[in-house]
Structures are given as structure tokens and as C-alpha cells.
Amino acid sequence: MGTLPTSAEAVVFDCDGLLVDTEACWTVAETAIFAAHGHPFGPEQKALVIGRTVEAAGEAMAEYLGRPGAGAEIAAELLEGVRKELARGAAALPGRRNWCAPAGQPYRSP
């Protein structure tokens, strides 16, 4: 498993998957939570969470999984799962690496 960097020259917050394919990381974490509760994770379940805040996704998942009131706990579990997936690495979307490279410098993968 990879580790997250401890220092950086710059930070880009890519909260909507514009630069890096983070959606796959979210899906892995969501799938794991549903599986831990004995439920499949497909398009119907994804529709419960996509486009929501983490807090709202946690609440929606809690209701669906029969755990009303456990939204904050599930949201924390979701964030931890995403963090672990991101530490393993997330692919840059096609053509996006050059957007973040300083002018005249090749992209260096962390």
C-alpha cells in the first residue's frame, strides 16, 4: 500500500474528479460498506450517494442499511475507505497530467 506525501509544493483539491479518477475510490469504499451489511452495490445504491455531501451520503446509506441514526459513523467509515483507496493511488484522467506540471517541466508522478 502506498503512503500519502508528507510535504508538497502545491495542493489541488479535486473534489469532483476533474483531474484524477477519484470516483473509483469512492465506489470501492461504498461497495465495501454495503457488502459489510450484506447488501449488493449497484446503480440503485450508487444513486443514493452520488452528488451528495459525505454527511448526506452517510445518512442515506444508514437509512438504506437499516441503521437510522448511524449516518455520522457510516460517513466516517466511508471517508476512511476512500482515504485508503487514494493512498493506493488514483489515476490521472487522460490529458490532465500536463495541466498540473509547471510550464516547461514534465509531469512527475508522486
Residue, then its C-alpha position, 0 to 999 in steps of 0.5 A: m500500500g502506498t503512503l500519502p506525501t508528507s510535504a508538497e509544493a502545491v495542493v489541488f483539491d479535486c473534489d469532483g474528479l476533474l483531474v484524477d479518477t477519484e470516483a473509483c475510490w469512492t465506489v470501492a469504499e461504498t461497495a465495501i460498506f454495503a457488502a459489510h451489511g450484506h447488501p449488493f452495490g449497484p446503480e440503485q445504491k450508487a444513486l443514493v450517494i452520488g452528488r451528495t455531501v459525505e454527511a448526506a451520503g452517510e445518512a442515506m446509506a444508514e437509512y438504506l442499511g437499516r441503521p437510522g441514526a448511524g449516518a455520522e459513523i457510516a460517513a466516517e467509515l466511508l471517508e476512511g475507505v476512500r482515504k485508503e483507496l487514494a493512498r493506493g493511488a488514483a489515476a490521472l484522467p487522460g490529458r490532465r497530467n500536463w495541466c498540473a506540471p509547471a510550464g516547461q517541466p514534465y509531469r512527475s508522478p508522486 
